[in-house]
């Protein structure tokens, strides 16, 4: 692959399209040649404005064909694309111009776009918008030295509890994965590759480049339209976080719970028989038995890939049973693809064998270290200093993950070197940081935090003396204090308070007096390893429990409260939900949030986004936002000038 030839390559695929929903929700498509022509027009406008190779341009917009058009044009020009997610704009504001040395910001409508409305050197993301492009004066510190000659983007990691790290993306690393890794899934002219996660993620744009180069069509949508896109556009290739697949698996299990005893027995017998039957006979029967699962994915899906966080083994086994192969892969933003299961070589429970051009070694402490022919990133950009911490090209890069090879060369992940937790939404949490904040309290002897692949964190808190009601109240107050410092989607929700001594003799400390986290979790959170019906029942029961409302509440129209309540109950499949219950504590997740907002947008005109639900995760709070929206519109209408008939 050659990034410089992408536009030329796309222009030659006359039968390929980008499929998307327009602003009115209608399905649309744009041919690859027309897409390439739009990108070429932007290239010419930028050249006329004086933009040079290596200069930086920011893009701050929601997923759209326009986003991809600017991205393609800037890639062809050899510019450095700075994909600005909302949290970066929230952190730096308009200082992003100086911090990242931007000559231009391409702007769409997002939760933070209003911050740029009064700024110069901003152009609409819609390339058809009229007007000349005006560039900001070039920053003296914006150019990289010769080590950054192949830089094509600044991208941000998924982040820890602080500001996400900024990576200098390597053009040659992108080209390597597109040319050597993606072909293992045989993308081609009959395929449609689904893109639904934010295009600010470098991984998503890598998938787009692979589609351009290999001639696969693209389905590009906003996350909240995911399930509509499956049935409308019938994609054939999908990479998604475990949450999507685990959610589908959970819904299937929920349906099983509703079957009568005879029907449940008959289905179990049929599934056992298919498991023992020859593949040639079982495959069509499996597809028929699991037809609703295939239909939910559009009916034409042939390759499903997951990564980004651990996935339940039972979910992988479920998809294998349906005849829909789900391939687990492993990679980092820093390295690119490290290992992957493929159609030719798959093992459930492993993350696959090393990807082409990747050499994996295991250090003495069990850390996975990687050398690739081309890393995806060249180093970390340090915004405050304006410098780069460059990676050493000929030295293995530590991943921070603990792993090993099995007898057949498959990579098995066993944990994280510094016990970094990755929630089911893909957010990274360093438990030692959270524990240090908890341990500041006098009432707490020690704490241990868990939450890998979970929707929220859990904590074991050891207190001094007896576990009295007073001490429990003090611990709860400290949990509230620390939760204020954590991401809204990664707070501590499950707590075990104990006065048990942690010793090597009890197995809760290692011989060198370090926490034995696996032993602690097994003792205090045994149910977290189980995916049983009891968990689903507890979720429904907790949703129905009355919740103490906050001391002060924003006004919410009763009709909006009822509308939001119905949306939650429909999406979460729960009969009655308290209006002050926390969405994520009663079983909600990021995909459910998208469905809730999509359902509301189908009922009323609103600017609400799924991110609003992460910030204010109660029915009353969302209804209050809708109420405030309506009042704002009413004031605007009242203030608008009126004209007598015939004046205009």
C-alpha positions as CSV (number, residue, x, y, z in Angstrom):
1,X,0.0,0.0,0.0
2,X,1.1,3.6,-0.7
3,X,-0.8,6.3,1.2
4,X,0.2,8.8,-1.5
5,X,-1.7,6.8,-4.1
6,X,-4.9,6.2,-2.1
7,X,-7.0,8.8,-4.0
8,X,-5.9,7.4,-7.3
9,X,-6.7,3.8,-6.2
10,X,-10.1,4.8,-4.9
11,X,-11.0,6.5,-8.2
12,X,-10.5,3.2,-10.0
13,X,-13.1,1.3,-8.0
14,X,-16.3,2.2,-9.9
15,X,-18.5,-0.4,-8.2
16,X,-17.7,0.5,-4.6
17,X,-19.5,2.9,-2.4
18,X,-19.6,4.6,1.0
19,X,-23.1,3.8,2.5
20,X,-24.5,6.2,5.2
21,X,-27.6,7.8,6.6
22,X,-28.2,11.4,5.6
23,X,-29.3,14.1,8.0
24,X,-32.9,13.0,7.6
25,X,-32.1,9.4,8.4
26,X,-32.5,8.2,4.8
27,X,-30.0,5.6,3.5
28,X,-27.6,7.1,0.9
29,X,-24.4,6.1,-0.9
30,X,-21.5,7.9,-2.5
31,X,-19.4,6.1,-5.2
32,X,-15.7,5.7,-4.6
33,X,-14.9,7.8,-7.8
34,X,-17.1,10.6,-6.6
35,X,-15.6,10.4,-3.2
36,X,-12.1,10.6,-4.7
37,X,-13.1,13.6,-6.7
38,X,-14.3,15.5,-3.6
39,X,-11.1,14.8,-1.9
40,X,-9.1,16.0,-4.9
41,X,-11.0,19.3,-4.8
42,X,-10.1,19.8,-1.2
43,X,-6.4,19.0,-2.0
44,X,-6.5,21.8,-4.6
45,X,-8.1,24.3,-2.2
46,X,-5.5,23.6,0.4
47,X,-2.7,24.0,-2.0
48,X,-4.1,27.3,-3.1
49,X,-4.2,28.3,0.5
50,X,-0.5,27.5,0.9
51,X,-0.7,24.4,3.1
52,X,2.6,22.4,2.9
53,X,3.6,18.8,3.5
54,X,4.2,18.0,7.2
55,X,2.0,20.8,8.5
56,X,-0.8,20.0,10.9
57,X,-4.6,20.2,10.5
58,X,-7.1,19.4,13.2
59,X,-10.4,17.7,12.5
60,X,-13.1,18.0,15.1
61,X,-16.4,16.5,13.9
62,X,-18.8,13.6,14.3
63,X,-18.6,10.6,12.0
64,X,-19.5,11.6,8.4
65,X,-18.4,11.1,4.8
66,X,-17.1,14.7,5.0
67,X,-14.7,13.6,7.8
68,X,-13.3,10.8,5.6
69,X,-13.0,13.2,2.6
70,X,-10.8,15.7,4.6
71,X,-8.8,12.8,6.0
72,X,-8.1,11.4,2.6
73,X,-7.2,14.8,1.2
74,X,-4.8,15.6,4.0
75,X,-3.2,12.2,3.8
76,X,-2.6,12.7,0.0
77,X,-1.0,16.1,0.8
78,X,1.4,14.5,3.3
79,X,0.0,16.6,6.1
80,X,-0.2,15.6,9.8
81,X,-3.9,14.9,10.6
82,X,-4.8,15.7,14.3
83,X,-8.0,14.0,15.1
84,X,-9.5,16.0,18.0
85,X,-11.9,14.1,20.3
86,X,-14.2,16.0,22.5
87,X,-12.2,15.3,25.7
88,X,-9.1,16.9,24.2
89,X,-11.0,20.0,23.1
90,X,-12.6,20.1,26.5
91,X,-9.2,20.0,28.2
92,X,-7.3,22.5,26.0
93,X,-10.1,24.6,24.4
94,X,-9.0,26.8,21.6
95,X,-5.5,26.4,22.8
96,X,-5.3,23.3,20.7
97,X,-4.1,25.6,17.9
98,X,-0.9,26.4,19.8
99,X,-0.5,23.2,21.8
100,X,-0.6,21.0,18.6
101,X,0.7,23.6,16.1
102,X,-2.4,23.6,13.9
103,X,-2.7,25.7,10.8
104,X,-6.4,24.9,10.4
105,X,-9.3,23.3,12.3
106,X,-11.9,21.5,10.2
107,X,-15.1,21.7,12.2
108,X,-18.4,19.9,12.3
109,X,-21.2,19.8,14.8
110,X,-20.2,18.1,18.1
111,X,-20.7,18.6,21.8
112,X,-17.7,21.0,21.9
113,X,-17.8,22.7,18.4
114,X,-19.3,25.9,19.8
115,X,-15.9,26.7,21.4
116,X,-14.5,27.4,18.0
117,X,-17.3,29.6,16.6
118,X,-15.4,32.8,17.3
119,X,-12.0,31.5,16.1
120,X,-10.3,32.4,12.8
121,X,-8.7,29.6,10.7
122,X,-11.7,27.3,11.0
123,X,-13.5,25.8,8.0
124,X,-16.7,23.7,7.9
125,X,-16.2,19.9,7.6
126,X,-18.7,19.9,4.7
127,X,-16.3,20.4,1.7
128,X,-19.1,21.9,-0.4
129,X,-19.3,24.9,1.9
130,X,-18.3,28.1,0.0
131,X,-15.4,30.3,0.9
132,X,-11.7,30.4,0.7
133,X,-9.6,28.4,3.3
134,X,-7.6,30.7,5.5
135,X,-4.6,29.2,7.3
136,X,-3.0,30.2,10.6
137,X,0.6,31.3,10.5
138,X,2.9,28.3,10.8
139,X,4.2,27.5,14.2
140,X,8.0,27.4,14.5
141,X,7.9,24.3,16.7
142,X,5.3,22.3,14.7
143,X,7.7,20.5,12.4
144,X,9.2,17.2,13.5
145,X,12.9,16.3,12.9
146,X,14.0,13.6,10.5
147,X,12.7,10.9,12.9
148,X,9.2,12.1,12.2
149,X,9.5,12.3,8.4
150,X,6.9,9.5,8.1
151,X,4.5,11.0,10.5
152,X,0.9,11.3,9.1
153,X,-1.2,11.9,12.2
154,X,-1.4,12.7,15.9
155,X,-3.9,10.3,17.5
156,X,-5.0,9.9,21.1
157,X,-5.0,6.7,23.0
158,X,-8.2,5.5,24.7
159,X,-6.8,7.2,27.9
160,X,-6.5,6.4,31.5
161,X,-8.1,8.5,34.2
162,X,-6.1,11.5,33.0
163,X,-5.7,13.2,29.6
164,X,-5.2,10.6,26.8
165,X,-1.6,10.1,25.5
166,X,-0.9,11.6,22.1
167,X,0.8,9.3,19.6
168,X,2.7,10.3,16.5
169,X,1.3,7.9,13.9
170,X,3.7,6.3,11.4
171,X,2.5,6.3,7.7
172,X,4.6,3.2,7.0
173,X,3.0,1.3,9.9
174,X,-0.4,2.0,8.4
175,X,0.8,0.8,5.0
176,X,2.3,-2.4,6.6
177,X,-0.9,-3.5,8.3
178,X,-3.1,-2.7,5.3
179,X,-0.9,-4.7,3.0
180,X,0.1,-7.6,5.2
181,X,-2.5,-8.1,8.0
182,X,-5.9,-7.1,6.5
183,X,-5.6,-9.6,3.6
184,X,-5.9,-12.6,6.0
185,X,-9.7,-11.8,6.0
186,X,-9.8,-11.5,2.2
187,X,-11.5,-8.1,1.8
188,X,-12.8,-7.5,-1.7
189,X,-15.4,-6.1,-4.0
190,X,-18.4,-7.9,-2.6
191,X,-17.6,-6.8,1.0
192,X,-19.0,-3.9,3.0
193,X,-16.9,-2.9,6.0
194,X,-18.7,-1.4,8.9
195,X,-17.3,1.7,10.7
196,X,-19.3,2.9,13.6
197,X,-16.8,3.9,16.3
198,X,-15.5,7.5,16.3
199,X,-13.2,8.3,13.4
200,X,-10.9,10.1,16.0
201,X,-9.7,6.6,16.8
202,X,-6.8,5.8,14.5
203,X,-7.9,2.1,14.4
204,X,-11.1,3.1,12.6
205,X,-9.3,5.1,10.0
206,X,-6.9,2.2,9.5
207,X,-9.9,0.1,8.6
208,X,-11.1,2.8,6.1
209,X,-7.6,2.8,4.4
210,X,-7.8,-1.0,4.1
211,X,-11.2,-0.7,2.5
212,X,-9.9,1.9,0.0
213,X,-6.9,-0.1,-0.9
214,X,-8.5,-3.5,-1.2
215,X,-11.7,-2.3,-2.9
216,X,-14.3,-3.0,-0.2
217,X,-17.3,-0.7,0.2
218,X,-17.7,1.1,3.5
219,X,-20.7,1.4,5.8
220,X,-20.2,4.6,7.9
221,X,-22.6,5.5,10.6
222,X,-23.0,7.1,14.0
223,X,-22.9,4.7,16.9
224,X,-26.5,5.2,17.8
225,X,-27.6,3.9,14.3
226,X,-25.6,0.7,14.6
227,X,-28.5,-1.8,14.7
228,X,-30.4,0.1,11.9
229,X,-27.2,-0.1,9.8
230,X,-27.0,-3.9,10.2
231,X,-30.4,-4.4,8.7
232,X,-30.3,-1.5,6.2
233,X,-26.8,-1.9,4.7
234,X,-26.0,-5.6,5.4
235,X,-22.3,-5.2,6.1
236,X,-20.0,-8.3,5.8
237,X,-17.0,-7.2,7.9
238,X,-17.2,-5.8,11.4
239,X,-14.6,-5.0,14.1
240,X,-16.2,-4.0,17.4
241,X,-15.4,-4.1,21.1
242,X,-16.5,-7.1,23.2
243,X,-19.4,-5.1,24.5
244,X,-21.3,-5.5,21.3
245,X,-20.9,-9.3,21.0
246,X,-21.4,-9.9,24.7
247,X,-24.6,-7.8,24.6
248,X,-26.0,-10.0,21.8
249,X,-25.0,-13.1,23.7
250,X,-26.8,-11.8,26.8
251,X,-29.9,-11.0,24.9
252,X,-29.9,-14.6,23.5
253,X,-29.6,-16.0,27.1
254,X,-32.4,-13.7,28.2
255,X,-34.6,-15.2,25.5
256,X,-33.8,-18.7,26.7
257,X,-35.0,-17.8,30.1
258,X,-38.5,-17.1,28.7
259,X,-38.9,-20.6,27.1
260,X,-41.1,-23.2,28.7
261,X,-39.4,-26.2,30.3
262,X,-40.2,-28.6,27.3
263,X,-39.0,-26.1,24.7
264,X,-35.8,-25.4,26.7
265,X,-35.1,-29.2,26.9
266,X,-35.7,-29.7,23.2
267,X,-33.4,-26.8,22.3
268,X,-30.7,-28.1,24.5
269,X,-30.9,-31.5,22.9
270,X,-30.8,-30.0,19.4
271,X,-27.7,-27.9,20.2
272,X,-25.9,-31.0,21.6
273,X,-26.7,-33.0,18.5
274,X,-25.4,-30.2,16.2
275,X,-22.2,-30.0,18.3
276,X,-21.5,-33.6,17.6
277,X,-22.6,-33.6,13.9
278,X,-20.2,-33.3,10.9
279,X,-19.5,-29.7,10.0
280,X,-21.0,-30.1,6.5
281,X,-24.3,-31.2,7.9
282,X,-24.3,-29.0,11.0
283,X,-23.4,-25.6,9.3
284,X,-26.7,-25.0,7.5
285,X,-28.8,-26.3,10.4
286,X,-26.9,-24.0,12.8
287,X,-27.6,-21.0,10.5
288,X,-31.3,-21.9,10.5
289,X,-31.4,-22.5,14.3
290,X,-29.7,-19.2,15.0
291,X,-31.4,-17.2,12.2
292,X,-32.4,-14.4,14.5
293,X,-28.8,-13.8,15.4
294,X,-27.7,-13.7,11.8
295,X,-30.6,-11.4,10.9
296,X,-29.7,-9.0,13.7
297,X,-26.3,-8.6,12.0
298,X,-27.9,-8.1,8.6
299,X,-27.8,-11.6,7.2
300,X,-24.6,-11.3,5.2
301,X,-22.0,-11.0,7.9
302,X,-18.9,-13.2,7.2
303,X,-16.1,-11.8,9.4
304,X,-16.4,-10.5,13.0
305,X,-13.3,-9.3,14.8
306,X,-12.9,-8.1,18.4
307,X,-10.2,-6.7,20.6
308,X,-9.6,-3.5,22.7
309,X,-10.6,-5.3,25.9
310,X,-11.0,-8.9,27.1
311,X,-14.0,-10.9,25.9
312,X,-15.8,-13.7,27.7
313,X,-14.9,-17.1,26.4
314,X,-18.5,-18.1,26.5
315,X,-19.4,-15.4,24.0
316,X,-16.7,-16.6,21.6
317,X,-18.1,-20.1,22.0
318,X,-21.6,-18.9,21.4
319,X,-20.7,-17.2,18.1
320,X,-18.8,-20.3,17.0
321,X,-21.9,-22.3,17.6
322,X,-24.1,-19.9,15.5
323,X,-21.8,-20.4,12.6
324,X,-20.6,-16.7,12.9
325,X,-16.9,-16.9,13.5
326,X,-15.7,-14.2,15.9
327,X,-11.9,-13.6,15.7
328,X,-10.2,-12.2,18.8
329,X,-7.1,-10.0,18.0
330,X,-4.6,-8.1,20.1
331,X,-2.8,-4.9,19.4
332,X,-1.9,-1.5,20.8
333,X,-2.1,2.0,19.4
334,X,1.6,2.2,19.8
335,X,2.4,-1.0,17.8
336,X,-0.5,-1.8,15.5
337,X,-1.6,-5.4,15.2
338,X,0.4,-7.7,17.4
339,X,-1.4,-11.0,17.1
340,X,-4.7,-12.3,15.7
341,X,-6.9,-15.3,15.2
342,X,-7.7,-15.7,11.5
343,X,-10.0,-17.9,9.4
344,X,-6.9,-20.1,8.7
345,X,-5.8,-20.4,12.3
346,X,-8.1,-19.8,15.4
347,X,-8.0,-20.9,19.0
348,X,-10.7,-19.7,21.4
349,X,-9.1,-18.4,24.6
350,X,-6.0,-17.1,22.7
351,X,-5.6,-13.8,21.0
352,X,-4.0,-15.5,18.0
353,X,-0.6,-16.0,16.5
354,X,1.9,-13.1,15.8
355,X,0.8,-10.9,13.0
356,X,2.9,-10.7,9.8
357,X,6.1,-8.8,10.4
358,X,5.7,-8.9,14.2
359,X,8.1,-10.7,16.6
360,X,7.0,-11.3,20.1
361,X,9.2,-12.1,23.0
362,X,8.4,-12.7,26.6
363,X,10.5,-10.9,29.1
364,X,11.6,-12.5,32.4
365,X,8.8,-10.9,34.3
366,X,6.3,-12.2,31.7
367,X,5.8,-8.9,29.9
368,X,5.0,-9.2,26.2
369,X,7.6,-7.3,24.2
370,X,7.1,-6.5,20.5
371,X,9.3,-5.7,17.5
372,X,7.5,-5.0,14.2
373,X,8.8,-4.3,10.8
374,X,6.9,-1.1,11.1
375,X,5.3,0.2,14.3
376,X,2.1,2.1,14.0
377,X,3.5,4.9,16.1
378,X,6.8,6.7,16.1
379,X,6.6,8.0,19.7
380,X,4.6,10.0,22.2
381,X,4.0,13.7,21.4
382,X,4.3,15.7,24.6
383,X,1.9,18.7,24.2
384,X,3.2,20.9,26.9
385,X,6.8,20.6,25.8
386,X,6.0,20.5,22.1
387,X,8.5,17.6,21.8
388,X,8.4,13.9,21.0
389,X,9.5,10.9,23.1
390,X,10.6,8.8,20.1
391,X,10.5,5.0,20.2
392,X,13.8,3.3,19.5
393,X,13.4,1.6,16.1
394,X,15.6,-1.5,16.9
395,X,14.6,-2.1,20.5
396,X,11.6,-4.2,21.6
397,X,8.6,-2.2,22.8
398,X,7.2,-3.3,26.2
399,X,3.4,-3.7,26.0
400,X,2.7,-3.8,29.8
401,X,0.7,-7.0,29.3
402,X,1.6,-10.3,30.8
403,X,1.4,-13.3,28.5
404,X,2.8,-16.5,27.2
405,X,2.8,-18.8,24.1
406,X,1.0,-22.1,24.2
407,X,2.5,-25.2,22.7
408,X,1.2,-24.3,19.2
409,X,2.5,-20.7,19.2
410,X,-0.8,-19.0,20.1
411,X,-0.5,-15.9,22.4
412,X,-2.3,-16.2,25.7
413,X,-2.8,-13.0,27.7
414,X,-2.7,-13.6,31.5
415,X,-3.0,-10.1,32.9
416,X,-1.4,-6.6,32.9
417,X,2.0,-5.8,34.2
418,X,0.9,-2.9,36.4
419,X,-2.6,-4.3,36.8
420,X,-4.1,-1.6,34.5
421,X,-7.9,-2.3,34.3
422,X,-9.8,-2.0,31.0
423,X,-13.5,-1.5,31.5
424,X,-16.1,-3.0,29.1
425,X,-16.3,0.5,27.4
426,X,-12.6,0.3,26.7
427,X,-11.5,2.9,29.3
428,X,-8.2,2.2,31.1
429,X,-7.9,2.6,34.9
430,X,-4.8,2.2,36.9
431,X,-5.9,0.5,40.2
432,X,-2.9,1.7,42.2
433,X,-3.9,5.3,41.6
434,X,-7.4,4.7,42.8
435,X,-6.2,2.6,45.8
436,X,-3.8,5.4,46.8
437,X,-6.7,7.8,46.9
438,X,-8.8,5.5,49.0
439,X,-5.9,4.7,51.4
440,X,-5.6,8.3,52.3
441,X,-8.6,7.8,54.6
442,X,-7.9,7.1,58.3
443,X,-10.6,4.5,58.5
444,X,-9.1,2.4,55.7
445,X,-6.1,0.0,56.2
446,X,-5.8,-1.0,52.6
447,X,-7.9,-1.3,49.5
448,X,-7.9,-3.4,46.4
449,X,-9.7,-2.3,43.2
450,X,-11.0,-4.6,40.4
451,X,-13.0,-4.0,37.2
452,X,-11.3,-5.5,34.2
453,X,-13.9,-5.9,31.4
454,X,-16.6,-4.6,33.7
455,X,-19.0,-1.8,33.4
456,X,-17.9,-0.4,36.8
457,X,-15.2,-0.9,39.4
458,X,-15.4,-3.0,42.6
459,X,-13.3,-2.5,45.7
460,X,-12.3,-4.6,48.7
461,X,-11.8,-2.2,51.6
462,X,-10.0,-3.4,54.8
463,X,-10.9,-1.3,57.9
464,X,-9.5,-1.2,61.4
465,X,-11.4,-2.9,64.1
466,X,-14.9,-4.3,63.8
467,X,-17.0,-3.7,60.7
468,X,-19.6,-1.5,62.3
469,X,-22.4,0.5,60.7
470,X,-20.4,3.7,61.5
471,X,-17.3,2.4,59.7
472,X,-19.3,1.3,56.7
473,X,-20.8,4.8,56.5
474,X,-17.3,6.3,56.6
475,X,-16.1,3.9,53.9
476,X,-19.1,4.9,51.7
477,X,-18.2,8.6,52.2
478,X,-14.6,7.9,51.1
479,X,-15.9,6.0,48.0
480,X,-18.0,9.0,47.1
481,X,-15.0,11.2,47.5
482,X,-12.8,9.1,45.2
483,X,-15.6,8.6,42.7
484,X,-15.6,12.3,42.1
485,X,-12.1,11.9,40.6
486,X,-12.9,9.1,38.3
487,X,-14.5,8.8,34.8
488,X,-18.3,8.7,34.8
489,X,-18.2,5.3,33.2
490,X,-15.6,3.8,35.6
491,X,-16.7,4.6,39.1
492,X,-16.6,2.2,42.1
493,X,-20.0,0.6,42.5
494,X,-19.5,-2.7,44.2
495,X,-17.9,-2.6,47.7
496,X,-16.8,-5.3,50.1
497,X,-15.9,-4.1,53.6
498,X,-13.8,-6.5,55.8
499,X,-11.3,-6.6,58.6
500,X,-9.7,-9.8,57.5
501,X,-5.9,-9.7,57.8
502,X,-4.0,-9.9,54.5
503,X,-1.0,-12.2,55.0
504,X,1.1,-14.6,53.0
505,X,-0.4,-17.4,55.1
506,X,-3.9,-16.5,54.1
507,X,-2.8,-16.4,50.4
508,X,-3.9,-12.7,50.0
509,X,-0.3,-11.5,49.9
510,X,2.5,-13.0,47.9
511,X,5.7,-14.2,49.5
512,X,7.3,-10.8,48.9
513,X,4.3,-9.1,50.6
514,X,2.6,-7.8,47.4
515,X,-1.1,-8.1,46.9
516,X,-2.2,-11.4,45.3
517,X,-5.0,-9.8,43.3
518,X,-6.3,-13.0,41.8
519,X,-6.7,-14.6,45.2
520,X,-8.3,-11.5,46.6
521,X,-10.8,-11.3,43.8
522,X,-11.6,-15.0,44.0
523,X,-12.4,-14.7,47.7
524,X,-14.4,-11.4,47.7
525,X,-15.8,-11.2,44.2
526,X,-16.5,-14.9,43.2
527,X,-19.6,-14.1,41.3
528,X,-17.7,-11.8,38.9
529,X,-16.4,-14.8,37.1
530,X,-19.9,-16.2,36.6
531,X,-22.4,-15.2,34.0
532,X,-25.6,-16.5,35.5
533,X,-29.2,-15.8,35.6
534,X,-29.0,-14.5,39.1
535,X,-27.0,-11.5,37.9
536,X,-29.8,-10.6,35.5
537,X,-32.4,-10.9,38.2
538,X,-30.4,-8.7,40.5
539,X,-30.2,-6.1,37.8
540,X,-34.0,-6.1,37.3
541,X,-34.6,-6.0,41.1
542,X,-32.2,-3.1,41.7
543,X,-33.8,-1.1,38.9
544,X,-37.2,-1.3,40.7
545,X,-35.8,-0.2,44.1
546,X,-36.5,3.4,45.2
547,X,-33.4,5.6,45.0
548,X,-32.8,8.7,47.1
549,X,-32.8,11.7,44.8
550,X,-30.1,14.4,45.0
551,X,-30.8,17.3,47.3
552,X,-31.3,19.7,44.3
553,X,-32.9,18.7,41.1
554,X,-33.3,20.6,37.8
555,X,-36.9,21.0,36.7
556,X,-38.2,18.2,34.4
557,X,-41.4,18.2,32.5
558,X,-43.6,15.2,33.5
559,X,-44.1,14.2,29.9
560,X,-40.4,14.1,29.2
561,X,-39.8,12.0,32.3
562,X,-42.4,9.5,31.1
563,X,-40.9,9.5,27.6
564,X,-37.3,8.9,28.8
565,X,-38.6,6.3,31.3
566,X,-40.3,4.3,28.5
567,X,-37.1,4.4,26.4
568,X,-35.0,3.1,29.3
569,X,-37.5,0.3,30.1
570,X,-37.7,-0.7,26.4
571,X,-34.0,-0.8,25.8
572,X,-33.0,-2.4,29.1
573,X,-36.0,-4.8,29.0
574,X,-36.9,-3.9,32.6
575,X,-40.5,-3.5,33.8
576,X,-40.2,-0.5,36.2
577,X,-37.2,1.8,36.7
578,X,-36.9,4.4,39.4
579,X,-36.4,7.9,37.8
580,X,-33.2,8.4,39.9
581,X,-31.6,5.0,39.2
582,X,-28.1,5.1,37.6
583,X,-28.3,3.8,34.1
584,X,-25.0,1.9,34.3
585,X,-25.7,0.4,37.7
586,X,-28.9,-1.3,36.5
587,X,-27.4,-3.0,33.4
588,X,-26.9,-0.2,30.9
589,X,-23.8,0.1,28.8
590,X,-22.5,2.3,25.9
591,X,-24.5,0.4,23.2
592,X,-27.7,0.6,25.3
593,X,-27.0,4.4,25.7
594,X,-26.8,4.7,21.9
595,X,-30.1,2.9,21.5
596,X,-31.9,5.0,24.2
597,X,-30.8,8.3,22.5
598,X,-31.7,7.0,19.1
599,X,-35.2,6.0,20.4
600,X,-35.6,9.5,21.9
601,X,-34.5,11.2,18.6
602,X,-37.1,9.2,16.8
603,X,-39.8,10.6,19.1
604,X,-38.7,14.3,19.4
605,X,-36.3,16.8,18.0
606,X,-33.3,17.0,20.4
607,X,-29.6,17.6,20.4
608,X,-29.0,14.9,23.0
609,X,-26.0,12.6,22.4
610,X,-25.1,9.3,24.0
611,X,-22.3,11.1,25.8
612,X,-24.9,13.1,27.7
613,X,-26.2,9.9,29.3
614,X,-22.7,9.1,30.6
615,X,-22.6,12.5,32.3
616,X,-26.1,12.5,33.7
617,X,-27.1,8.8,33.9
618,X,-30.7,9.2,35.4
619,X,-34.1,9.4,33.9
620,X,-34.8,12.7,35.7
621,X,-31.6,14.3,34.6
622,X,-32.1,13.5,30.9
623,X,-35.7,14.7,31.1
624,X,-34.5,17.9,32.7
625,X,-32.1,18.4,29.7
626,X,-35.0,18.0,27.3
627,X,-37.0,20.4,29.3
628,X,-34.2,23.0,29.2
629,X,-33.9,22.5,25.5
630,X,-37.6,23.2,25.0
631,X,-37.5,26.4,27.1
632,X,-34.4,27.6,25.2
633,X,-36.3,27.1,21.9
634,X,-39.3,28.9,23.2
635,X,-37.3,31.9,24.3
636,X,-35.6,32.0,20.9
637,X,-38.9,31.9,19.1
638,X,-40.3,34.7,21.4
639,X,-37.3,36.9,20.7
640,X,-37.4,36.5,16.9
641,X,-38.6,39.5,15.0
642,X,-42.2,39.4,13.7
643,X,-43.4,40.9,10.5
644,X,-46.8,42.1,9.4
645,X,-48.3,40.3,6.4
646,X,-47.0,41.7,3.2
647,X,-44.0,43.5,4.7
648,X,-41.4,41.0,3.3
